[in-house]
Structure formats: C-alpha cells, structure tokens
Amino acid sequence: MFLICPASAQVEVTVPGQGRVGTTVKVENGVLGITNTFLRQRAFAKECVGACFYANSTKTKTWVCRDSDCNLDCSGREPVGGC
C-alpha cells in the first residue's frame, strides 16, 4: 500500500490563556523542514523555531517575526529563518 503525502502540511491550535501555536512541515529536495511558531496571547511578534533534517545531521534556528509568517529555508548547509 502506498500513501501519497503532500509536500507540505500545516496545523494551528489555540491554547486558552496562552496564545496560538502552529507547526508547518515541508519537504524540499529531500530535506525535511519543520517550523514551530508561538504567538503569545497579548503579543504582536511570533516566536519561531525551525529544524532542518538533512541526510546526516539536524540543524536548528530560532528567530522572531513581527508582521508576517515564519519561513524556514533548508536549501543551504545551515537553516535560514525569515519572515
């Protein structure tokens, strides 16, 4: 049996009294990238944590986005976080 999975997926949940947590998963050129975002209940900036799962290693990156979504680029040797 074969399962066909999309190249990306996203889920977001609201944690009462805390804020919103989101996870984005994508596969590009055989590299798995996972981005977790946290928007505190009374904050305007998203806190971003990303991980790139390369063939022989895993590398992480943290950054903050003020007015846009968190984007993770795993195409280089090191993860690059952007907004």
mmCIF file of the N, C-alpha and C atoms, coordinates in Angstrom:
data_MODEL
# 
_entry.id   MODEL 
# 
loop_
_atom_site.group_PDB 
_atom_site.id 
_atom_site.type_symbol 
_atom_site.label_atom_id 
_atom_site.label_alt_id 
_atom_site.label_comp_id 
_atom_site.label_asym_id 
_atom_site.label_entity_id 
_atom_site.label_seq_id 
_atom_site.pdbx_PDB_ins_code 
_atom_site.Cartn_x 
_atom_site.Cartn_y 
_atom_site.Cartn_z 
_atom_site.occupancy 
_atom_site.B_iso_or_equiv 
_atom_site.pdbx_formal_charge 
_atom_site.auth_seq_id 
_atom_site.auth_comp_id 
_atom_site.auth_asym_id 
_atom_site.auth_atom_id 
_atom_site.pdbx_PDB_model_num 
ATOM 1   N N  . MET A 1 1  ? 0.845  -1.174 0.000  1.00 0.00 ? 1  MET A N  1 
ATOM 2   C CA . MET A 1 1  ? 0.000  0.000  0.000  1.00 0.00 ? 1  MET A CA 1 
ATOM 3   C C  . MET A 1 1  ? 0.887  1.232  0.000  1.00 0.00 ? 1  MET A C  1 
ATOM 4   N N  . PHE A 1 2  ? 0.572  2.199  -0.851 1.00 0.00 ? 2  PHE A N  1 
ATOM 5   C CA . PHE A 1 2  ? 1.327  3.435  -0.948 1.00 0.00 ? 2  PHE A CA 1 
ATOM 6   C C  . PHE A 1 2  ? 0.468  4.590  -0.475 1.00 0.00 ? 2  PHE A C  1 
ATOM 7   N N  . LEU A 1 3  ? 1.071  5.460  0.312  1.00 0.00 ? 3  LEU A N  1 
ATOM 8   C CA . LEU A 1 3  ? 0.391  6.670  0.750  1.00 0.00 ? 3  LEU A CA 1 
ATOM 9   C C  . LEU A 1 3  ? 1.017  7.852  0.034  1.00 0.00 ? 3  LEU A C  1 
ATOM 10  N N  . ILE A 1 4  ? 0.207  8.698  -0.517 1.00 0.00 ? 4  ILE A N  1 
ATOM 11  C CA . ILE A 1 4  ? 0.710  9.897  -1.165 1.00 0.00 ? 4  ILE A CA 1 
ATOM 12  C C  . ILE A 1 4  ? 0.525  11.046 -0.192 1.00 0.00 ? 4  ILE A C  1 
ATOM 13  N N  . CYS A 1 5  ? 1.632  11.639 0.204  1.00 0.00 ? 5  CYS A N  1 
ATOM 14  C CA . CYS A 1 5  ? 1.592  12.730 1.166  1.00 0.00 ? 5  CYS A CA 1 
ATOM 15  C C  . CYS A 1 5  ? 1.898  14.042 0.456  1.00 0.00 ? 5  CYS A C  1 
ATOM 16  N N  . PRO A 1 6  ? 1.259  15.118 0.876  1.00 0.00 ? 6  PRO A N  1 
ATOM 17  C CA . PRO A 1 6  ? 1.577  16.402 0.271  1.00 0.00 ? 6  PRO A CA 1 
ATOM 18  C C  . PRO A 1 6  ? 2.999  16.820 0.642  1.00 0.00 ? 6  PRO A C  1 
ATOM 19  N N  . ALA A 1 7  ? 3.570  17.721 -0.145 1.00 0.00 ? 7  ALA A N  1 
ATOM 20  C CA . ALA A 1 7  ? 4.933  18.198 0.120  1.00 0.00 ? 7  ALA A CA 1 
ATOM 21  C C  . ALA A 1 7  ? 4.974  19.114 1.329  1.00 0.00 ? 7  ALA A C  1 
ATOM 22  N N  . SER A 1 8  ? 3.801  19.547 1.802  1.00 0.00 ? 8  SER A N  1 
ATOM 23  C CA . SER A 1 8  ? 3.771  20.388 2.992  1.00 0.00 ? 8  SER A CA 1 
ATOM 24  C C  . SER A 1 8  ? 2.456  20.183 3.742  1.00 0.00 ? 8  SER A C  1 
ATOM 25  N N  . ALA A 1 9  ? 2.481  20.505 5.022  1.00 0.00 ? 9  ALA A N  1 
ATOM 26  C CA . ALA A 1 9  ? 1.290  20.414 5.865  1.00 0.00 ? 9  ALA A CA 1 
ATOM 27  C C  . ALA A 1 9  ? 1.398  21.459 6.961  1.00 0.00 ? 9  ALA A C  1 
ATOM 28  N N  . GLN A 1 10 ? 0.244  21.898 7.457  1.00 0.00 ? 10 GLN A N  1 
ATOM 29  C CA . GLN A 1 10 ? 0.244  22.933 8.484  1.00 0.00 ? 10 GLN A CA 1 
ATOM 30  C C  . GLN A 1 10 ? -0.896 22.690 9.455  1.00 0.00 ? 10 GLN A C  1 
ATOM 31  N N  . VAL A 1 11 ? -0.643 22.952 10.739 1.00 0.00 ? 11 VAL A N  1 
ATOM 32  C CA . VAL A 1 11 ? -1.677 22.846 11.763 1.00 0.00 ? 11 VAL A CA 1 
ATOM 33  C C  . VAL A 1 11 ? -1.472 23.993 12.754 1.00 0.00 ? 11 VAL A C  1 
ATOM 34  N N  . GLU A 1 12 ? -2.582 24.525 13.262 1.00 0.00 ? 12 GLU A N  1 
ATOM 35  C CA . GLU A 1 12 ? -2.502 25.598 14.257 1.00 0.00 ? 12 GLU A CA 1 
ATOM 36  C C  . GLU A 1 12 ? -3.554 25.351 15.321 1.00 0.00 ? 12 GLU A C  1 
ATOM 37  N N  . VAL A 1 13 ? -3.183 25.567 16.576 1.00 0.00 ? 13 VAL A N  1 
ATOM 38  C CA . VAL A 1 13 ? -4.119 25.407 17.685 1.00 0.00 ? 13 VAL A CA 1 
ATOM 39  C C  . VAL A 1 13 ? -4.028 26.623 18.598 1.00 0.00 ? 13 VAL A C  1 
ATOM 40  N N  . THR A 1 14 ? -5.138 26.919 19.243 1.00 0.00 ? 14 THR A N  1 
ATOM 41  C CA . THR A 1 14 ? -5.158 27.981 20.243 1.00 0.00 ? 14 THR A CA 1 
ATOM 42  C C  . THR A 1 14 ? -5.123 27.338 21.614 1.00 0.00 ? 14 THR A C  1 
ATOM 43  N N  . VAL A 1 15 ? -4.200 27.792 22.430 1.00 0.00 ? 15 VAL A N  1 
ATOM 44  C CA . VAL A 1 15 ? -4.074 27.305 23.798 1.00 0.00 ? 15 VAL A CA 1 
ATOM 45  C C  . VAL A 1 15 ? -4.718 28.363 24.692 1.00 0.00 ? 15 VAL A C  1 
ATOM 46  N N  . PRO A 1 16 ? -5.862 28.067 25.308 1.00 0.00 ? 16 PRO A N  1 
ATOM 47  C CA . PRO A 1 16 ? -6.574 29.063 26.098 1.00 0.00 ? 16 PRO A CA 1 
ATOM 48  C C  . PRO A 1 16 ? -5.680 29.712 27.164 1.00 0.00 ? 16 PRO A C  1 
ATOM 49  N N  . GLY A 1 17 ? -5.716 31.029 27.179 1.00 0.00 ? 17 GLY A N  1 
ATOM 50  C CA . GLY A 1 17 ? -4.939 31.778 28.159 1.00 0.00 ? 17 GLY A CA 1 
ATOM 51  C C  . GLY A 1 17 ? -3.470 31.938 27.821 1.00 0.00 ? 17 GLY A C  1 
ATOM 52  N N  . GLN A 1 18 ? -3.002 31.335 26.732 1.00 0.00 ? 18 GLN A N  1 
ATOM 53  C CA . GLN A 1 18 ? -1.582 31.401 26.387 1.00 0.00 ? 18 GLN A CA 1 
ATOM 54  C C  . GLN A 1 18 ? -1.332 32.052 25.025 1.00 0.00 ? 18 GLN A C  1 
ATOM 55  N N  . GLY A 1 19 ? -2.019 31.586 23.995 1.00 0.00 ? 19 GLY A N  1 
ATOM 56  C CA . GLY A 1 19 ? -1.810 32.107 22.655 1.00 0.00 ? 19 GLY A CA 1 
ATOM 57  C C  . GLY A 1 19 ? -2.021 31.029 21.609 1.00 0.00 ? 19 GLY A C  1 
ATOM 58  N N  . ARG A 1 20 ? -1.402 31.226 20.439 1.00 0.00 ? 20 ARG A N  1 
ATOM 59  C CA . ARG A 1 20 ? -1.555 30.269 19.337 1.00 0.00 ? 20 ARG A CA 1 
ATOM 60  C C  . ARG A 1 20 ? -0.227 29.606 19.029 1.00 0.00 ? 20 ARG A C  1 
ATOM 61  N N  . VAL A 1 21 ? -0.291 28.311 18.763 1.00 0.00 ? 21 VAL A N  1 
ATOM 62  C CA . VAL A 1 21 ? 0.882  27.522 18.403 1.00 0.00 ? 21 VAL A CA 1 
ATOM 63  C C  . VAL A 1 21 ? 0.610  26.912 17.031 1.00 0.00 ? 21 VAL A C  1 
ATOM 64  N N  . GLY A 1 22 ? 1.584  27.018 16.156 1.00 0.00 ? 22 GLY A N  1 
ATOM 65  C CA . GLY A 1 22 ? 1.431  26.454 14.823 1.00 0.00 ? 22 GLY A CA 1 
ATOM 66  C C  . GLY A 1 22 ? 2.644  25.643 14.427 1.00 0.00 ? 22 GLY A C  1 
ATOM 67  N N  . THR A 1 23 ? 2.431  24.649 13.590 1.00 0.00 ? 23 THR A N  1 
ATOM 68  C CA . THR A 1 23 ? 3.522  23.826 13.067 1.00 0.00 ? 23 THR A CA 1 
ATOM 69  C C  . THR A 1 23 ? 3.349  23.704 11.559 1.00 0.00 ? 23 THR A C  1 
ATOM 70  N N  . THR A 1 24 ? 4.434  23.946 10.846 1.00 0.00 ? 24 THR A N  1 
ATOM 71  C CA . THR A 1 24 ? 4.456  23.778 9.399  1.00 0.00 ? 24 THR A CA 1 
ATOM 72  C C  . THR A 1 24 ? 5.537  22.776 9.065  1.00 0.00 ? 24 THR A C  1 
ATOM 73  N N  . VAL A 1 25 ? 5.201  21.803 8.232  1.00 0.00 ? 25 VAL A N  1 
ATOM 74  C CA . VAL A 1 25 ? 6.145  20.766 7.815  1.00 0.00 ? 25 VAL A CA 1 
ATOM 75  C C  . VAL A 1 25 ? 6.223  20.801 6.300  1.00 0.00 ? 25 VAL A C  1 
ATOM 76  N N  . LYS A 1 26 ? 7.443  20.803 5.763  1.00 0.00 ? 26 LYS A N  1 
ATOM 77  C CA . LYS A 1 26 ? 7.590  20.755 4.309  1.00 0.00 ? 26 LYS A CA 1 
ATOM 78  C C  . LYS A 1 26 ? 8.830  19.965 3.927  1.00 0.00 ? 26 LYS A C  1 
ATOM 79  N N  . VAL A 1 27 ? 8.763  19.373 2.750  1.00 0.00 ? 27 VAL A N  1 
ATOM 80  C CA . VAL A 1 27 ? 9.880  18.611 2.205  1.00 0.00 ? 27 VAL A CA 1 
ATOM 81  C C  . VAL A 1 27 ? 10.276 19.275 0.897  1.00 0.00 ? 27 VAL A C  1 
ATOM 82  N N  . GLU A 1 28 ? 11.544 19.651 0.810  1.00 0.00 ? 28 GLU A N  1 
ATOM 83  C CA . GLU A 1 28 ? 12.073 20.248 -0.409 1.00 0.00 ? 28 GLU A CA 1 
ATOM 84  C C  . GLU A 1 28 ? 13.418 19.613 -0.718 1.00 0.00 ? 28 GLU A C  1 
ATOM 85  N N  . ASN A 1 29 ? 13.538 19.089 -1.915 1.00 0.00 ? 29 ASN A N  1 
ATOM 86  C CA . ASN A 1 29 ? 14.779 18.452 -2.356 1.00 0.00 ? 29 ASN A CA 1 
ATOM 87  C C  . ASN A 1 29 ? 15.261 17.382 -1.378 1.00 0.00 ? 29 ASN A C  1 
ATOM 88  N N  . GLY A 1 30 ? 14.340 16.631 -0.801 1.00 0.00 ? 30 GLY A N  1 
ATOM 89  C CA . GLY A 1 30 ? 14.687 15.544 0.098  1.00 0.00 ? 30 GLY A CA 1 
ATOM 90  C C  . GLY A 1 30 ? 15.039 15.966 1.514  1.00 0.00 ? 30 GLY A C  1 
ATOM 91  N N  . VAL A 1 31 ? 14.900 17.256 1.834  1.00 0.00 ? 31 VAL A N  1 
ATOM 92  C CA . VAL A 1 31 ? 15.200 17.757 3.177  1.00 0.00 ? 31 VAL A CA 1 
ATOM 93  C C  . VAL A 1 31 ? 13.884 18.094 3.865  1.00 0.00 ? 31 VAL A C  1 
ATOM 94  N N  . LEU A 1 32 ? 13.707 17.552 5.066  1.00 0.00 ? 32 LEU A N  1 
ATOM 95  C CA . LEU A 1 32 ? 12.515 17.815 5.860  1.00 0.00 ? 32 LEU A CA 1 
ATOM 96  C C  . LEU A 1 32 ? 12.752 19.059 6.696  1.00 0.00 ? 32 LEU A C  1 
ATOM 97  N N  . GLY A 1 33 ? 11.847 20.019 6.614  1.00 0.00 ? 33 GLY A N  1 
ATOM 98  C CA . GLY A 1 33 ? 11.923 21.232 7.424  1.00 0.00 ? 33 GLY A CA 1 
ATOM 99  C C  . GLY A 1 33 ? 10.669 21.363 8.270  1.00 0.00 ? 33 GLY A C  1 
ATOM 100 N N  . ILE A 1 34 ? 10.839 21.623 9.554  1.00 0.00 ? 34 ILE A N  1 
ATOM 101 C CA . ILE A 1 34 ? 9.712  21.790 10.467 1.00 0.00 ? 34 ILE A CA 1 
ATOM 102 C C  . ILE A 1 34 ? 9.860  23.129 11.172 1.00 0.00 ? 34 ILE A C  1 
ATOM 103 N N  . THR A 1 35 ? 8.803  23.932 11.114 1.00 0.00 ? 35 THR A N  1 
ATOM 104 C CA . THR A 1 35 ? 8.795  25.232 11.782 1.00 0.00 ? 35 THR A CA 1 
ATOM 105 C C  . THR A 1 35 ? 7.678  25.254 12.807 1.00 0.00 ? 35 THR A C  1 
ATOM 106 N N  . ASN A 1 36 ? 8.016  25.623 14.035 1.00 0.00 ? 36 ASN A N  1 
ATOM 107 C CA . ASN A 1 36 ? 7.024  25.823 15.084 1.00 0.00 ? 36 ASN A CA 1 
ATOM 108 C C  . ASN A 1 36 ? 6.959  27.310 15.390 1.00 0.00 ? 36 ASN A C  1 
ATOM 109 N N  . THR A 1 37 ? 5.741  27.835 15.523 1.00 0.00 ? 37 THR A N  1 
ATOM 110 C CA . THR A 1 37 ? 5.570  29.246 15.845 1.00 0.00 ? 37 THR A CA 1 
ATOM 111 C C  . THR A 1 37 ? 4.712  29.377 17.093 1.00 0.00 ? 37 THR A C  1 
ATOM 112 N N  . PHE A 1 38 ? 4.984  30.415 17.851 1.00 0.00 ? 38 PHE A N  1 
ATOM 113 C CA . PHE A 1 38 ? 4.203  30.695 19.048 1.00 0.00 ? 38 PHE A CA 1 
ATOM 114 C C  . PHE A 1 38 ? 3.896  32.185 19.062 1.00 0.00 ? 38 PHE A C  1 
ATOM 115 N N  . LEU A 1 39 ? 2.613  32.522 19.118 1.00 0.00 ? 39 LEU A N  1 
ATOM 116 C CA . LEU A 1 39 ? 2.175  33.906 19.239 1.00 0.00 ? 39 LEU A CA 1 
ATOM 117 C C  . LEU A 1 39 ? 1.493  34.036 20.590 1.00 0.00 ? 39 LEU A C  1 
ATOM 118 N N  . ARG A 1 40 ? 2.156  34.724 21.497 1.00 0.00 ? 40 ARG A N  1 
ATOM 119 C CA . ARG A 1 40 ? 1.608  34.880 22.843 1.00 0.00 ? 40 ARG A CA 1 
ATOM 120 C C  . ARG A 1 40 ? 0.285  35.635 22.785 1.00 0.00 ? 40 ARG A C  1 
ATOM 121 N N  . GLN A 1 41 ? -0.536 35.459 23.792 1.00 0.00 ? 41 GLN A N  1 
ATOM 122 C CA . GLN A 1 41 ? -1.884 35.991 23.793 1.00 0.00 ? 41 GLN A CA 1 
ATOM 123 C C  . GLN A 1 41 ? -1.930 37.502 23.557 1.00 0.00 ? 41 GLN A C  1 
ATOM 124 N N  . ARG A 1 42 ? -1.035 38.253 24.143 1.00 0.00 ? 42 ARG A N  1 
ATOM 125 C CA . ARG A 1 42 ? -1.060 39.711 24.008 1.00 0.00 ? 42 ARG A CA 1 
ATOM 126 C C  . ARG A 1 42 ? 0.186  40.250 23.328 1.00 0.00 ? 42 ARG A C  1 
ATOM 127 N N  . ALA A 1 43 ? 0.737  39.478 22.430 1.00 0.00 ? 43 ALA A N  1 
ATOM 128 C CA . ALA A 1 43 ? 1.962  39.899 21.742 1.00 0.00 ? 43 ALA A CA 1 
ATOM 129 C C  . ALA A 1 43 ? 1.674  40.115 20.262 1.00 0.00 ? 43 ALA A C  1 
ATOM 130 N N  . PHE A 1 44 ? 2.577  40.836 19.609 1.00 0.00 ? 44 PHE A N  1 
ATOM 131 C CA . PHE A 1 44 ? 2.434  41.091 18.182 1.00 0.00 ? 44 PHE A CA 1 
ATOM 132 C C  . PHE A 1 44 ? 3.502  40.377 17.361 1.00 0.00 ? 44 PHE A C  1 
ATOM 133 N N  . ALA A 1 45 ? 4.490  39.823 18.033 1.00 0.00 ? 45 ALA A N  1 
ATOM 134 C CA . ALA A 1 45 ? 5.573  39.128 17.328 1.00 0.00 ? 45 ALA A CA 1 
ATOM 135 C C  . ALA A 1 45 ? 5.438  37.622 17.514 1.00 0.00 ? 45 ALA A C  1 
ATOM 136 N N  . LYS A 1 46 ? 5.712  36.892 16.444 1.00 0.00 ? 46 LYS A N  1 
ATOM 137 C CA . LYS A 1 46 ? 5.719  35.437 16.504 1.00 0.00 ? 46 LYS A CA 1 
ATOM 138 C C  . LYS A 1 46 ? 7.128  34.963 16.839 1.00 0.00 ? 46 LYS A C  1 
ATOM 139 N N  . GLU A 1 47 ? 7.212  34.021 17.754 1.00 0.00 ? 47 GLU A N  1 
ATOM 140 C CA . GLU A 1 47 ? 8.488  33.391 18.064 1.00 0.00 ? 47 GLU A CA 1 
ATOM 141 C C  . GLU A 1 47 ? 8.585  32.137 17.209 1.00 0.00 ? 47 GLU A C  1 
ATOM 142 N N  . CYS A 1 48 ? 9.705  31.986 16.509 1.00 0.00 ? 48 CYS A N  1 
ATOM 143 C CA . CYS A 1 48 ? 9.854  30.926 15.522 1.00 0.00 ? 48 CYS A CA 1 
ATOM 144 C C  . CYS A 1 48 ? 11.008 29.995 15.897 1.00 0.00 ? 48 CYS A C  1 
ATOM 145 N N  . VAL A 1 49 ? 10.777 28.707 15.760 1.00 0.00 ? 49 VAL A N  1 
ATOM 146 C CA . VAL A 1 49 ? 11.806 27.694 15.968 1.00 0.00 ? 49 VAL A CA 1 
ATOM 147 C C  . VAL A 1 49 ? 11.729 26.732 14.795 1.00 0.00 ? 49 VAL A C  1 
ATOM 148 N N  . GLY A 1 50 ? 12.842 26.574 14.090 1.00 0.00 ? 50 GLY A N  1 
ATOM 149 C CA . GLY A 1 50 ? 12.842 25.700 12.931 1.00 0.00 ? 50 GLY A CA 1 
ATOM 150 C C  . GLY A 1 50 ? 13.927 24.643 13.025 1.00 0.00 ? 50 GLY A C  1 
ATOM 151 N N  . ALA A 1 51 ? 13.691 23.527 12.373 1.00 0.00 ? 51 ALA A N  1 
ATOM 152 C CA . ALA A 1 51 ? 14.682 22.456 12.306 1.00 0.00 ? 51 ALA A CA 1 
ATOM 153 C C  . ALA A 1 51 ? 14.717 21.913 10.881 1.00 0.00 ? 51 ALA A C  1 
ATOM 154 N N  . CYS A 1 52 ? 15.934 21.722 10.383 1.00 0.00 ? 52 CYS A N  1 
ATOM 155 C CA . CYS A 1 52 ? 16.140 21.111 9.073  1.00 0.00 ? 52 CYS A CA 1 
ATOM 156 C C  . CYS A 1 52 ? 16.776 19.745 9.303  1.00 0.00 ? 52 CYS A C  1 
ATOM 157 N N  . PHE A 1 53 ? 16.157 18.719 8.747  1.00 0.00 ? 53 PHE A N  1 
ATOM 158 C CA . PHE A 1 53 ? 16.633 17.352 8.905  1.00 0.00 ? 53 PHE A CA 1 
ATOM 159 C C  . PHE A 1 53 ? 17.319 16.931 7.606  1.00 0.00 ? 53 PHE A C  1 
ATOM 160 N N  . TYR A 1 54 ? 18.640 17.148 7.566  1.00 0.00 ? 54 TYR A N  1 
ATOM 161 C CA . TYR A 1 54 ? 19.445 16.774 6.410  1.00 0.00 ? 54 TYR A CA 1 
ATOM 162 C C  . TYR A 1 54 ? 19.753 15.277 6.468  1.00 0.00 ? 54 TYR A C  1 
ATOM 163 N N  . ALA A 1 55 ? 20.369 14.739 5.445  1.00 0.00 ? 55 ALA A N  1 
ATOM 164 C CA . ALA A 1 55 ? 20.655 13.299 5.391  1.00 0.00 ? 55 ALA A CA 1 
ATOM 165 C C  . ALA A 1 55 ? 21.513 12.833 6.562  1.00 0.00 ? 55 ALA A C  1 
ATOM 166 N N  . ASN A 1 56 ? 22.495 13.641 6.970  1.00 0.00 ? 56 ASN A N  1 
ATOM 167 C CA . ASN A 1 56 ? 23.427 13.202 8.013  1.00 0.00 ? 56 ASN A CA 1 
ATOM 168 C C  . ASN A 1 56 ? 23.404 14.044 9.281  1.00 0.00 ? 56 ASN A C  1 
ATOM 169 N N  . SER A 1 57 ? 22.534 15.038 9.342  1.00 0.00 ? 57 SER A N  1 
ATOM 170 C CA . SER A 1 57 ? 22.522 15.895 10.527 1.00 0.00 ? 57 SER A CA 1 
ATOM 171 C C  . SER A 1 57 ? 21.193 16.635 10.642 1.00 0.00 ? 57 SER A C  1 
ATOM 172 N N  . THR A 1 58 ? 20.981 17.185 11.822 1.00 0.00 ? 58 THR A N  1 
ATOM 173 C CA . THR A 1 58 ? 19.832 18.046 12.086 1.00 0.00 ? 58 THR A CA 1 
ATOM 174 C C  . THR A 1 58 ? 20.354 19.369 12.589 1.00 0.00 ? 58 THR A C  1 
ATOM 175 N N  . LYS A 1 59 ? 19.851 20.464 12.019 1.00 0.00 ? 59 LYS A N  1 
ATOM 176 C CA . LYS A 1 59 ? 20.295 21.797 12.438 1.00 0.00 ? 59 LYS A CA 1 
ATOM 177 C C  . LYS A 1 59 ? 19.069 22.633 12.749 1.00 0.00 ? 59 LYS A C  1 
ATOM 178 N N  . THR A 1 60 ? 19.186 23.484 13.775 1.00 0.00 ? 60 THR A N  1 
ATOM 179 C CA . THR A 1 60 ? 18.057 24.287 14.223 1.00 0.00 ? 60 THR A CA 1 
ATOM 180 C C  . THR A 1 60 ? 18.348 25.777 14.106 1.00 0.00 ? 60 THR A C  1 
ATOM 181 N N  . LYS A 1 61 ? 17.266 26.551 14.147 1.00 0.00 ? 61 LYS A N  1 
ATOM 182 C CA . LYS A 1 61 ? 17.356 28.004 14.048 1.00 0.00 ? 61 LYS A CA 1 
ATOM 183 C C  . LYS A 1 61 ? 16.195 28.603 14.822 1.00 0.00 ? 61 LYS A C  1 
ATOM 184 N N  . THR A 1 62 ? 16.428 29.686 15.561 1.00 0.00 ? 62 THR A N  1 
ATOM 185 C CA . THR A 1 62 ? 15.347 30.422 16.224 1.00 0.00 ? 62 THR A CA 1 
ATOM 186 C C  . THR A 1 62 ? 15.393 31.875 15.766 1.00 0.00 ? 62 THR A C  1 
ATOM 187 N N  . TRP A 1 63 ? 14.205 32.507 15.615 1.00 0.00 ? 63 TRP A N  1 
ATOM 188 C CA . TRP A 1 63 ? 14.129 33.900 15.205 1.00 0.00 ? 63 TRP A CA 1 
ATOM 189 C C  . TRP A 1 63 ? 12.735 34.429 15.545 1.00 0.00 ? 63 TRP A C  1 
ATOM 190 N N  . VAL A 1 64 ? 12.535 35.729 15.332 1.00 0.00 ? 64 VAL A N  1 
ATOM 191 C CA . VAL A 1 64 ? 11.265 36.384 15.651 1.00 0.00 ? 64 VAL A CA 1 
ATOM 192 C C  . VAL A 1 64 ? 10.764 37.105 14.406 1.00 0.00 ? 64 VAL A C  1 
ATOM 193 N N  . CYS A 1 65 ? 9.451  37.010 14.147 1.00 0.00 ? 65 CYS A N  1 
ATOM 194 C CA . CYS A 1 65 ? 8.813  37.724 13.042 1.00 0.00 ? 65 CYS A CA 1 
ATOM 195 C C  . CYS A 1 65 ? 7.769  38.675 13.609 1.00 0.00 ? 65 CYS A C  1 
ATOM 196 N N  . ARG A 1 66 ? 7.824  39.918 13.200 1.00 0.00 ? 66 ARG A N  1 
ATOM 197 C CA . ARG A 1 66 ? 6.896  40.918 13.735 1.00 0.00 ? 66 ARG A CA 1 
ATOM 198 C C  . ARG A 1 66 ? 5.576  40.981 12.982 1.00 0.00 ? 66 ARG A C  1 
ATOM 199 N N  . ASP A 1 67 ? 5.601  41.098 11.671 1.00 0.00 ? 67 ASP A N  1 
ATOM 200 C CA . ASP A 1 67 ? 4.365  41.344 10.928 1.00 0.00 ? 67 ASP A CA 1 
ATOM 201 C C  . ASP A 1 67 ? 4.045  40.298 9.870  1.00 0.00 ? 67 ASP A C  1 
ATOM 202 N N  . SER A 1 68 ? 4.719  39.176 9.902  1.00 0.00 ? 68 SER A N  1 
ATOM 203 C CA . SER A 1 68 ? 4.450  38.168 8.876  1.00 0.00 ? 68 SER A CA 1 
ATOM 204 C C  . SER A 1 68 ? 4.704  36.772 9.436  1.00 0.00 ? 68 SER A C  1 
ATOM 205 N N  . ASP A 1 69 ? 4.505  35.790 8.581  1.00 0.00 ? 69 ASP A N  1 
ATOM 206 C CA . ASP A 1 69 ? 4.678  34.400 8.988  1.00 0.00 ? 69 ASP A CA 1 
ATOM 207 C C  . ASP A 1 69 ? 6.149  34.013 9.060  1.00 0.00 ? 69 ASP A C  1 
ATOM 208 N N  . CYS A 1 70 ? 6.426  32.981 9.808  1.00 0.00 ? 70 CYS A N  1 
ATOM 209 C CA . CYS A 1 70 ? 7.780  32.438 9.927  1.00 0.00 ? 70 CYS A CA 1 
ATOM 210 C C  . CYS A 1 70 ? 8.052  31.525 8.727  1.00 0.00 ? 70 CYS A C  1 
ATOM 211 N N  . ASN A 1 71 ? 9.164  31.735 8.069  1.00 0.00 ? 71 ASN A N  1 
ATOM 212 C CA . ASN A 1 71 ? 9.549  30.906 6.925  1.00 0.00 ? 71 ASN A CA 1 
ATOM 213 C C  . ASN A 1 71 ? 10.923 30.308 7.165  1.00 0.00 ? 71 ASN A C  1 
ATOM 214 N N  . LEU A 1 72 ? 11.066 29.035 6.887  1.00 0.00 ? 72 LEU A N  1 
ATOM 215 C CA . LEU A 1 72 ? 12.329 28.330 7.084  1.00 0.00 ? 72 LEU A CA 1 
ATOM 216 C C  . LEU A 1 72 ? 12.845 27.862 5.730  1.00 0.00 ? 72 LEU A C  1 
ATOM 217 N N  . ASP A 1 73 ? 14.113 28.148 5.462  1.00 0.00 ? 73 ASP A N  1 
ATOM 218 C CA . ASP A 1 73 ? 14.769 27.717 4.221  1.00 0.00 ? 73 ASP A CA 1 
ATOM 219 C C  . ASP A 1 73 ? 15.842 26.706 4.574  1.00 0.00 ? 73 ASP A C  1 
ATOM 220 N N  . CYS A 1 74 ? 15.698 25.486 4.097  1.00 0.00 ? 74 CYS A N  1 
ATOM 221 C CA . CYS A 1 74 ? 16.653 24.411 4.380  1.00 0.00 ? 74 CYS A CA 1 
ATOM 222 C C  . CYS A 1 74 ? 17.530 24.083 3.166  1.00 0.00 ? 74 CYS A C  1 
ATOM 223 N N  . SER A 1 75 ? 17.577 24.968 2.175  1.00 0.00 ? 75 SER A N  1 
ATOM 224 C CA . SER A 1 75 ? 18.275 24.648 0.928  1.00 0.00 ? 75 SER A CA 1 
ATOM 225 C C  . SER A 1 75 ? 19.797 24.742 1.039  1.00 0.00 ? 75 SER A C  1 
ATOM 226 N N  . GLY A 1 76 ? 20.311 25.433 2.050  1.00 0.00 ? 76 GLY A N  1 
ATOM 227 C CA . GLY A 1 76 ? 21.763 25.549 2.221  1.00 0.00 ? 76 GLY A CA 1 
ATOM 228 C C  . GLY A 1 76 ? 22.282 24.603 3.270  1.00 0.00 ? 76 GLY A C  1 
ATOM 229 N N  . ARG A 1 77 ? 23.531 24.816 3.666  1.00 0.00 ? 77 ARG A N  1 
ATOM 230 C CA . ARG A 1 77 ? 24.137 23.972 4.719  1.00 0.00 ? 77 ARG A CA 1 
ATOM 231 C C  . ARG A 1 77 ? 23.582 24.274 6.093  1.00 0.00 ? 77 ARG A C  1 
ATOM 232 N N  . GLU A 1 78 ? 23.124 25.498 6.293  1.00 0.00 ? 78 GLU A N  1 
ATOM 233 C CA . GLU A 1 78 ? 22.554 25.923 7.564  1.00 0.00 ? 78 GLU A CA 1 
ATOM 234 C C  . GLU A 1 78 ? 21.130 26.413 7.328  1.00 0.00 ? 78 GLU A C  1 
ATOM 235 N N  . PRO A 1 79 ? 20.235 26.206 8.278  1.00 0.00 ? 79 PRO A N  1 
ATOM 236 C CA . PRO A 1 79 ? 18.874 26.723 8.139  1.00 0.00 ? 79 PRO A CA 1 
ATOM 237 C C  . PRO A 1 79 ? 18.873 28.248 8.148  1.00 0.00 ? 79 PRO A C  1 
ATOM 238 N N  . VAL A 1 80 ? 17.969 28.836 7.377  1.00 0.00 ? 80 VAL A N  1 
ATOM 239 C CA . VAL A 1 80 ? 17.823 30.285 7.342  1.00 0.00 ? 80 VAL A CA 1 
ATOM 240 C C  . VAL A 1 80 ? 16.375 30.603 7.694  1.00 0.00 ? 80 VAL A C  1 
ATOM 241 N N  . GLY A 1 81 ? 16.196 31.394 8.746  1.00 0.00 ? 81 GLY A N  1 
ATOM 242 C CA . GLY A 1 81 ? 14.864 31.802 9.147  1.00 0.00 ? 81 GLY A CA 1 
ATOM 243 C C  . GLY A 1 81 ? 14.535 33.148 8.566  1.00 0.00 ? 81 GLY A C  1 
ATOM 244 N N  . GLY A 1 82 ? 13.327 33.294 8.097  1.00 0.00 ? 82 GLY A N  1 
ATOM 245 C CA . GLY A 1 82 ? 12.893 34.555 7.513  1.00 0.00 ? 82 GLY A CA 1 
ATOM 246 C C  . GLY A 1 82 ? 11.446 34.836 7.844  1.00 0.00 ? 82 GLY A C  1 
ATOM 247 N N  . CYS A 1 83 ? 11.027 36.044 7.474  1.00 0.00 ? 83 CYS A N  1 
ATOM 248 C CA . CYS A 1 83 ? 9.645  36.472 7.744  1.00 0.00 ? 83 CYS A CA 1 
ATOM 249 C C  . CYS A 1 83 ? 8.970  36.877 6.456  1.00 0.00 ? 83 CYS A C  1 
# 
